[in-house]
Each structure stands twice: as C-alpha cells, then as structure tokens.
Amino acid sequence: MDRLGIRGDGDLELSTAYDVAARPEADVPWLVPGLLYYQDAVIVVAGEGAGKSQLARQVALCAEAGLHPFTRHEIPPIRTLTIDLENKRRAMTDSFRLALRSIQARDGMADWQPKGPVWEAPGGMNLLDGRDRRRLTEAIRRTRPDLVFFGPVYKSFRPTAGMKDDSAALEVTGFFDEL
C-alpha cells in the first residue's frame, strides 16, 4: 500500500503532493531556470489571436539573450530555433520587432542582436513525409538549438486518405520524441 492506501497493479501509482515534493532532485539540468528542464516539451493551447506566437518569440529571444522570459533575471543564454508554420511575414516582423525592442530597452542590451535561426513556412510542412522530416532533422542538426519553438502542430502534417488527424498528430509527436 502507498501513502494513499490504494493497491496498484503496476499500471496505477498514486502519490500525494507531499510525496512528490519529497523526492530527491533529479539530475536533469534547467534550460530556463524555474521554467523548463532540458528535454521538456511544452504545448501552448489558446484561441486564435490570443498571443501564442508572440509568447513563443518573446521566450525565444529572452532565453537567447540570457534573460528569464518572465522574471527578466539573468540566465545562461541558450541557442534557439524558431519554426513558424502559420504566420505571414508582416506578423512575424512585427512580433519579433516588439520582442527585440523590449530586450534592447534593458540596460546594457541596446546593441544586442539575436542570432537564433528562424524558419518561416507559412504554408506548413508534412512531417508524415520523409522529405520534410529530413529537412527538419537537418535544420536541427545544423543549428544545434537548446530550445526549438515549433508550430502550430496542426500545420505540420497532411494525413493520407483514410488517416485521422489524431493518428497523424500522434505520429508527428512520436517523431519529435525521437529527435
């Protein structure tokens, strides 16, 4: 029996928040302290126009500049790769310009320029296809980012006849797990 008094058959393990908090710390380093560990994956879900892309760009540029994206405390700078499968050039320009200005307004950062590559593919891609998988794998291999911003997921695949979107999405997320 565990602390909750529930017998598990191996498929179900329940703990209390106290038990989870009492575990020894894992040897996984922070990528963005207090926010993301190395190898973490985050999916941001919100309605159209809610600011998901702006949030991603702000986090990418801040992390690359060595600033925590929410506290603005100094952190070790990281390499980023942004892959936008939806937004048009004007939206990308305005969004990056806004994020860059907020960083450059900080003391000592007026001349800072991001170097993280941005892949603009507003028509999407098809990660169910070997060609696009190879292109993405090669982009990641060449740029060696610590953090990849990618999306939206629904524009990353084109299901074949008879394939459901959820099956296609599972195949795409499996591909990312292998990267």
Backbone torsions as a table, in degrees:
resi	resn	phi	psi	omega
1	MET	NA	139.3	175.3
2	ASP	-92.1	-173.3	-176.7
3	ARG	-60.5	-23.3	-179.8
4	LEU	-89.7	-4.8	178.6
5	GLY	74.0	25.6	-179.9
6	ILE	-111.6	126.2	176.3
7	ARG	-81.8	130.9	178.3
8	GLY	-107.8	154.6	176.8
9	ASP	-101.7	19.1	-178.2
10	GLY	99.1	-24.8	-179.9
11	ASP	-90.1	-18.9	-175.8
12	LEU	-128.9	115.5	175.9
13	GLU	-123.0	120.0	178.7
14	LEU	-113.7	137.4	177.6
15	SER	-130.7	165.7	171.8
16	THR	-91.8	165.1	176.2
17	ALA	-61.0	-33.8	177.7
18	TYR	-61.3	-46.1	179.3
19	ASP	-60.7	-43.0	-179.2
20	VAL	-64.4	-45.2	-179.2
21	ALA	-66.4	-25.5	-177.3
22	ALA	-84.3	-6.5	179.0
23	ARG	-62.7	149.0	173.6
24	PRO	-64.0	148.9	-179.5
25	GLU	-65.7	140.6	177.6
26	ALA	-74.1	157.9	178.5
27	ASP	-89.1	34.2	178.9
28	VAL	-97.6	122.6	-178.0
29	PRO	-75.2	153.9	174.7
30	TRP	-73.9	140.4	169.3
31	LEU	-92.1	-51.9	171.4
32	VAL	-121.0	106.5	-172.7
33	PRO	-51.6	130.1	178.8
34	GLY	77.9	-1.4	-176.9
35	LEU	-126.7	-52.6	-175.8
36	LEU	-137.0	132.2	169.8
37	TYR	-88.6	159.0	170.2
38	TYR	-56.0	142.2	177.1
39	GLN	74.5	4.7	174.1
40	ASP	-72.4	154.5	172.3
41	ALA	-126.6	137.8	179.5
42	VAL	-129.1	134.0	174.4
43	ILE	-117.8	124.2	179.1
44	VAL	-101.0	124.3	-178.3
45	VAL	-120.7	126.5	177.0
46	ALA	-165.6	167.2	-179.6
47	GLY	-68.3	164.6	178.5
48	GLU	-59.5	134.9	177.8
49	GLY	81.6	6.0	-177.8
50	ALA	-78.5	-15.2	176.8
51	GLY	108.7	19.6	-179.9
52	LYS	-60.7	-45.4	-178.9
53	SER	-67.6	-40.7	178.4
54	GLN	-62.7	-42.5	177.3
55	LEU	-59.2	-46.3	-179.3
56	ALA	-60.9	-43.6	-178.9
57	ARG	-67.8	-39.1	178.3
58	GLN	-63.5	-44.9	179.1
59	VAL	-64.0	-44.0	-179.2
60	ALA	-60.3	-50.5	-176.7
61	LEU	-68.4	-41.1	178.6
62	CYS	-62.0	-47.5	-178.8
63	ALA	-61.8	-40.0	178.1
64	GLU	-66.0	-34.8	-179.7
65	ALA	-79.0	-6.5	-178.9
66	GLY	82.7	30.4	177.9
67	LEU	-123.0	134.5	173.9
68	HIS	-63.9	131.2	-173.3
69	PRO	-66.7	-17.6	-178.3
70	PHE	-112.9	-33.2	-178.7
71	THR	-98.3	-20.7	-175.7
72	ARG	65.4	14.7	171.6
73	HIS	-71.0	154.6	178.6
74	GLU	-71.6	138.2	176.3
75	ILE	-135.2	164.6	174.4
76	PRO	-63.1	129.2	179.3
77	PRO	-64.2	148.9	-179.7
78	ILE	-127.5	161.2	176.5
79	ARG	-87.6	135.8	-179.6
80	THR	-125.3	157.5	171.7
81	LEU	-135.7	125.3	178.4
82	THR	-110.8	126.3	178.4
83	ILE	-123.3	109.8	-177.3
84	ASP	-108.1	117.6	-176.0
85	LEU	-99.8	10.9	-172.1
86	GLU	-136.8	-47.1	-168.1
87	ASN	-74.4	144.0	178.9
88	LYS	-77.7	164.1	-175.9
89	ARG	-53.4	-44.3	-176.9
90	ARG	-63.3	-43.9	179.6
91	ALA	-64.0	-39.9	178.4
92	MET	-63.4	-47.2	-179.1
93	THR	-59.3	-50.9	-178.6
94	ASP	-60.8	-42.8	-176.7
95	SER	-66.7	-47.2	178.2
96	PHE	-66.4	-38.1	179.3
97	ARG	-60.7	-44.0	179.3
98	LEU	-62.5	-46.7	-179.8
99	ALA	-64.8	-42.0	-179.0
100	LEU	-64.5	-42.7	179.3
101	ARG	-61.4	-38.9	-178.7
102	SER	-66.7	-33.4	178.0
103	ILE	-74.5	-44.5	-177.8
104	GLN	-68.2	-16.7	177.2
105	ALA	-74.2	-14.9	179.7
106	ARG	-75.0	143.6	179.2
107	ASP	-53.3	131.3	176.5
108	GLY	81.4	1.8	-176.4
109	MET	-114.8	7.1	-173.2
110	ALA	-56.5	-33.2	-177.3
111	ASP	-101.3	4.9	-177.8
112	TRP	-66.0	136.2	177.6
113	GLN	-129.8	131.1	178.6
114	PRO	-69.8	148.0	178.4
115	LYS	-119.4	-5.6	-179.4
116	GLY	-64.2	129.3	-178.1
117	PRO	-66.8	149.6	177.2
118	VAL	-124.9	126.0	178.4
119	TRP	-108.6	112.0	179.5
120	GLU	-97.7	118.5	179.1
121	ALA	-139.6	69.1	-173.4
122	PRO	-62.2	-15.4	176.1
123	GLY	-85.6	-2.8	-178.8
124	GLY	84.5	-171.5	176.0
125	MET	-149.0	175.5	-179.7
126	ASN	-126.9	94.1	-179.1
127	LEU	-77.6	5.1	169.4
128	LEU	-84.7	-10.8	-178.3
129	ASP	-101.9	135.2	-177.8
130	GLY	-58.9	-34.4	-177.7
131	ARG	-63.3	-49.4	-179.5
132	ASP	-68.8	-33.8	175.1
133	ARG	-62.0	-43.9	178.8
134	ARG	-64.0	-42.1	179.2
135	ARG	-61.4	-44.8	-179.9
136	LEU	-67.2	-44.3	178.4
137	THR	-59.4	-42.0	179.7
138	GLU	-66.7	-40.1	178.3
139	ALA	-62.0	-41.6	179.3
140	ILE	-69.7	-40.6	179.1
141	ARG	-62.5	-43.7	-177.5
142	ARG	-70.6	-38.9	-174.4
143	THR	-90.6	-19.5	179.0
144	ARG	46.7	53.5	-178.1
145	PRO	-72.9	150.5	170.4
146	ASP	-81.4	-28.3	-174.8
147	LEU	-141.0	128.9	179.3
148	VAL	-113.0	130.5	172.8
149	PHE	-106.4	122.8	-171.3
150	PHE	-140.7	133.5	173.1
151	GLY	160.2	174.9	1.3
152	PRO	-80.3	152.8	-176.2
153	VAL	-58.3	-38.5	-175.7
154	TYR	-63.4	-16.8	177.3
155	LYS	-99.5	15.2	-178.8
156	SER	-103.5	4.4	179.2
157	PHE	-152.3	156.4	174.1
158	ARG	-131.9	98.9	-175.9
159	PRO	-58.2	144.6	175.3
160	THR	-76.7	167.7	-179.1
161	ALA	-54.3	130.0	177.8
162	GLY	87.0	-10.0	179.9
163	MET	-89.3	133.4	179.0
164	LYS	-84.4	152.3	-179.5
165	ASP	-57.4	-39.3	-178.2
166	ASP	-67.4	-34.4	175.7
167	SER	-66.6	-41.6	178.4
168	ALA	-64.6	-43.3	179.6
169	ALA	-62.5	-39.4	177.3
170	LEU	-63.5	-39.3	178.6
171	GLU	-65.8	-40.0	179.3
172	VAL	-66.7	-44.6	179.5
173	THR	-66.0	-33.1	174.7
174	GLY	-63.2	-38.6	176.4
175	PHE	-60.3	-45.6	179.3
176	PHE	-64.2	-36.3	177.7
177	ASP	-61.2	-31.8	-178.3
178	GLU	-80.0	-19.7	-176.4
179	LEU	-65.3	NA	NA
